[in-house]
Structure formats: structure tokens, C-alpha cells
Amino acid sequence: MRIRKITSKEAWKLMGFDEEDYEKAKEVCCETSLYHQAGNSIVVNVMYYLLKEIIISSVL
């Protein structure tokens, strides 16, 4: 079984960015930087639901 490395575009999509954001960044960044930027970001939807649960549980 062969495992492939995800592309920088796939990494950006997994982190919640759209294709337009990726294309803009690709114009000014090298491939390595694109991977780093995706890795240093946070998924907004995940953070939203985490904070929502923390706030709800602290109110109860």
C-alpha cells in the first residue's frame, strides 16, 4: 500500500480555506511556505464549536 503526501492545496482546504485564498497565496509564496501557513492556521469552525461548548458549560 502506497501512502501519498497531501498537496498544499488539499492542506489549505482541510483547514477551511477556499480555493480563491489558496490561489492568491500561491502567487506570492513557495510550496513550502504554503504548507507552513496551512499548518500554522486553525480551523475556524472547530474553534467556534469548542468555544461555544466552553461558554455553555461555564454558564451551567
C-alpha positions, -999 to 999 in steps of 0.1 A, spaced: 0 0 0 14 33 -10 6 65 10 9 98 -7 16 132 8 -13 157 6 -8 187 -17 -6 222 -3 -40 229 -18 -55 199 0 -39 211 32 -55 246 28 -89 231 21 -87 208 52 -80 240 72 -112 256 59 -97 280 33 -114 283 -1 -96 279 -35 -95 316 -41 -75 322 -9 -51 294 -19 -46 308 -54 -38 343 -40 -12 329 -16 3 306 -43 11 337 -64 34 351 -37 46 320 -17 67 290 -24 53 255 -19 70 250 14 55 283 28 21 272 17 24 240 38 37 260 68 8 285 65 -18 258 65 -1 241 94 0 272 115 -36 281 109 -66 269 129 -99 256 116 -124 284 124 -154 260 126 -136 238 151 -126 268 173 -162 281 171 -177 249 184 -150 245 211 -156 280 225 -193 275 222 -192 244 244 -168 260 269 -192 290 272 -223 268 276 -207 246 302 -194 276 322 -229 291 323 -245 259 336 
